[in-house]
Each structure stands twice: as structure tokens, then as C-alpha cells.
């Protein structure tokens, strides 16, 4: 029977949050390994996450999940002992393990604790890699010895930080209430101002002090909604890696300005447009490695996501160093669509703005435009909903830049 002090529901909720954060760290470090093959600290980071995940799962009696995490930890331990990083194939295997651990955590939250056949097969595949690569026999150790609760030093990322996750709807309600209080305070001030006596003036001074405190409270509530944009950007690291690999390309994501803060609702609404732009850049912007090398470029394409504050705006830019938009094909397509007429000179900006127009992107345009601009009207609509703007610029053979400005 659980101890009266053991609130399993609260601990499990914490496990879900910490697991999500830890697996994100693990995924990002694995992807980074491919471009930093000599950085052993990445391996130590991943090992600590796997070890803590296993211990936390065991403490909650999630035996199957803990067992899966254990074989992942064993494989990482082999590389730690050998002071070497995994090969690209094994990085892919470990990324699959991260995906399945996420799925296991999600299933456990719904009450399903057993592994699927696919997960059993993956566990066996990882175990075979351990046996094949270990310099020593990996002996099973007692659960009580290795799989207890994670120590303070091994806690999952974020566990040591005194943070609190709050429902956005509750924050909105708090913000609304502080706004109503400020309005009520204003009415009260006007009533006090009508008391043209010494006593009334004293009350008015106290009221002004209370108003300042309420305004400070309102600013604090508003600031709670602001979150760094970096975690959103880092979600695309894996997408860039996997999508490029599936298309026979090489690509890396560079993040600049990850500490810039945006409203949490704005960040959620930015996710889909940015993912669309990232996919578009890899699918149709970046060239194959052999083509890039013939053009004197690095075989690995670069996508750069940048966030910055400019006056009262947040500016997010996505740049790639690929082929750029094909100006002539866009003009030809636009004329056939009836978006342009005659043979008048058209400014570059007007040409690139065409790809943001609804109806411009069709199945045929995937061939005619090599896919550049496909679906960008959807991106523009999403940004319009945020009262922002989208601008496109491009240089043939050098790449493209999409700039999003948000109030």
C-alpha cells in the first residue's frame, strides 16, 4: 500500500511534464551529434536523461517503460565507456527510441502500460546492438540497485527549477479580472476626487498608491504569458534532420534569438506556419548535395530561424541558402492564372508577393515552380489572423528569406 505521503497522481503528473522536457533535450542532443561528432558532452547529457527517465518510471512502477529505457541506457553506456559517439545509423535508432518513449508516456497517461509489438521489436534491436558493441558482458542488475528514484543530481531537465505550468485560460481570466479592477479603481478615483475636503484628498492619495500596485499586478500577469521562442524553434531541429534525410539531402537548422519572448498564444499559432515554411525550404529550396557541391556550396544546406524585437514588433525570419524562387516561372504561372497581364516590368517584390496569393498554388505548380511557394497563401492567412505581415525576398541560386512581423 502506498504511503499516505505518496501522492501518486501528483507525482505522475510531474513525471509527464519532466519526461516531455527530458525527451526533447535527448532528441535535440542526438540531432546535434550528427554535426558535432566530437562533442562527448552531448552523449553524457543523453545518458543522464535516459538514466533519470528509467529511475522515475521505476518509482511509478511502470516496469515495461523502465525496461525499455534501461536498454537505451545500456547502449549509451557502451559508448560512454568507449569515449565515442554513435554512428549516424545508431543515432537514427536512438531517435526511434525517443519517439517510442514519447508514445509510451502518452499511453501510460491513458492507463496503458504494456509495450506494443513494434516497441518490443525495437527493444530487442537495441539490446542486440548492446551485445554486439559492448567490450564487457552487460550483466543484469537488481532493480533496487539501479532503478530507484533519480537522485537530485540526475533529475530530468527542469526538475530543479521552481516553475509552474498554468492553464492559459486561467491566465486569461486573471488578466481580465485585473483589467476590470483597474476600471473599477478609475470609477472610485473619480468619486473620491469629488470629495473636496482634506480627508478626501488623503483618501485620494492612498487610492493612487493602490492604483499603482494594481497596475504593477496587471503587468506581472501579462508577463506570465510571455515565453521564450527558443523551445518552439528547437522543435524544428528534428523535422529538418528527418525531412532532409528522407529527400536525400543534408540540412542543418541554426537558431538565433531564441531568448526573445512572445505571448504564449501567439507562439502556438506560429507553430504551423513555421513548420510549413521549414518543410517548404527543405522540399523545394535546398538542392541535393551533389548539385550544391557543383555550385561551390557546402553539401549541407543551411536553414536559419531568427527572432528579434524591433520597436513594438516581433520579427521572425526564415532564411535558406538554396536555389531561391524562380522569378520567370512565377511570372509565367501568374499570367496563365490571370494574376498579371501584358508584358510590363514587374518589381521583384511584386513577383514574390504573388506566391502568397490564395489560389496561386495548385498541383500543377508543384511541377512548374519546382514546388517553391506551394501553400504559402496558407501561411499568410495564419499570420494575418495574428495581425502580422509576411514578406518574401529571394536571390536566384543564393536562397530565400521569409520575414514575419507580429505586433
Secondary structure, 3 states (H helix, E strand, C coil): CCCCCCCHHHHHHHHHHHHHHHHHHHHHHHHHHHHCCCCHHHHHHHHHHHHHHHHHHHHCCCHHHHHHHHHHHHHHHHHHHHCCCCCHHHHHHHHHHHHHHHHHHHHHHCCCCCCCHHHHHHHHHHHHHHHHHCCCCCCCCCHHHHCCCCCHHHCCCCCCCCCCCCCHHHHHHHHHHHHHHHHHHHHHHHHHHCCCCHHHHHHHHHHHHHHHHHHHHHHHHHHHCEEECHHHHHHHHHHHHHHHHHCCCEEEEEEECCCCEEEHHHHHHHHHHHHHHHHHHHHHHCCCHHHHHHCCCCCEEEEEEEEEEECCEEEEEEEECCCCCCHHHHHHHHHHCCCCCCCCCCCHHHHHHHCCCCCCCCHHHHHHCCCCCCCHHHHHHHHHHCCCEEEEEEECCCEEEEEEEEC
